[in-house]
Amino acid sequence: MNTFDIDKQTLADLNIFEAYGVNKSIFSLFNFTSTIKGNDKLIEIFKSATTDIKILNERQELIKYLSNYSGALNFDRTNMDFVESYLLQNSKIKSYSRISALTKAANYFFYPNQAYYLKEKGVGEIVFLLKKLAEMFAGLSDEVKPALVKAFDEVICTLFKHQLVKEVVERSESKITIFELEQLDLILRGIELKTVKLFLDLTYQVDAYFAVVKAARKYNFTLPHLNLKERNLIIKGVFHPFLNQPTRMILNLKWKRTYAFLQEVIWLGNRPF
């Protein structure tokens, strides 16, 4: 059995998610996401509890991998919204011409409009994100890459088949000319739209998992040791983070049954009852 259920009362008692009238939750300890959809991804992780060793290992490998990145990783929520709005535009160019690019730029100069502004912001932010994540992953180990990083490499490989994308992402100059803008618009919002959407999904996943890294750094959390041979849960020094001066305990659950009850230990003096 790879999934397990937790009743609503237990979820409420453990403060996994925020409840009405309660400002603290376990989720809030890890919620260092920068974007709305990154937050959604983190919620999805918390809600998709599993005992599937493959999934658990994949999550741990990614968290370990990202924890080796010493730099700051913060995505601009407003700029990410620009990207989403840019990709949702209905009007799409079917071909590119320098005359058309020049005409659109001239019209925007004299008569500013939202569509062109979104195009500038959207294309610019996508290029920035590609640069940022490419630089980040390039500085990490190539020996063992998590599945998410391999998926990112495939996205880069697909987009870099377009020489202009490769040139713009790899150069140090951030300015995009009016002609490059139209060409990139055709590629990113037309030819490679599915690839760009996949890239954004990967970006939101990175945002979610790096939030866990930030929480680990702040609260000195460690990852568990997974054992394929035994179906036990052993936690040493477990405590509820929202209790004042909580008692640290050892939690040991043996999976001989398909259910388990967790009960609070009541301390009287120095003896547990």
Secondary structure, DSSP 8 states (H G I E B T S, - for coil): -------HHHHHHTT-S--TT----HHHHH---SSHHHHHHHHHHHH-----HHHHHHHHHHHHHHHT--S-----HHHHHHHHHHHT-S---SS--HHHHHHHHHHHHHS--HHHHHHHHHHHHHHHHHHHHHHHHHTS-SSS--HHHHHHHHHHHHHTTSHHHHHHHHSS-----HHHHHHHHHIIIIITHHHHHHHHHHHHHHHHHHHHHHHHHHHT-------SS--EEEEEEE--TTSSS---EEEEEETTSS--------EETTEE-
